[in-house]
Amino acid sequence: MELSLLLEYGWVLLILILLEGLLSADNALVLAVMAKHLPEDQQKKAINIGLLLAFIFRIGAIFIISFLFHVWQVQAIGAAYLIFIALKHLFKKHDDGKDQKGKSYRMTIAQISLADIAFAIDSILAAVALVIDLPDTKMGEIGGMDGAKFIVIIIGAIAGLIVIRFAAGFFVKILTKRPKLETAAMLLVGWVGVKLVMHTLAHPTVHILSHDFVEGPIWNTIFWSVMLLIALGGWFLSKENTNQTNENK
């Protein structure tokens, strides 16, 4: 590969890793919220299984990306699901909290799977949009695309999974120490669902919103500003669980 081509691919790869890290932070937060109610040993198992499923779905999405460009309904279902679980949590009565604790391990994994599918499609579509205009190479084709482009997307996906692995565990610890922060976390989950709605509306088949707007600086600034405001508001309005803190001493 020529030096100029190598530099072009390397630059796009760096941008993709940053992009995947940001997208994976959403995935990690949702995974942590869903796994938080489980016992500590099952939390780790659920996160690891969620990580494995995220990897499988993302790799699978790369191979069938030409098909996924036309299946906007999957993103729409994922968006509706995230908004639904956020609203369900926010509007339920506090004394119904034991329903969440009684939720089975298998049901939690099933919910994580559905969320992972939605995030996998969102992540890979964003990655393909970023690398699609790169020059083709002589590496042949893999999964219906240029081999070098495929490898760049794989590396980006792996980087995203690394972010999920460490961020999810961090989020679980924070939510355990500050239980009331879960309300803010659920607002964030709902807001992530809104982001998927925007991507669905900008899908080439739907085309209600401009793809350039959804991928552009204005919407991204709005999205991350709201994320930051919810996170900071939740942090300052929540109190640390002193019982949990004393038990850990």
Helices and strands as residue ranges (DSSP letters): H 3-35, H 40-63, H 65-68, H 72-91, G 94-96, H 97-101, H 105-131, E 141-142, E 145-146, H 147-177, H 181-201, H 211-215, H 217-237, H 242-248
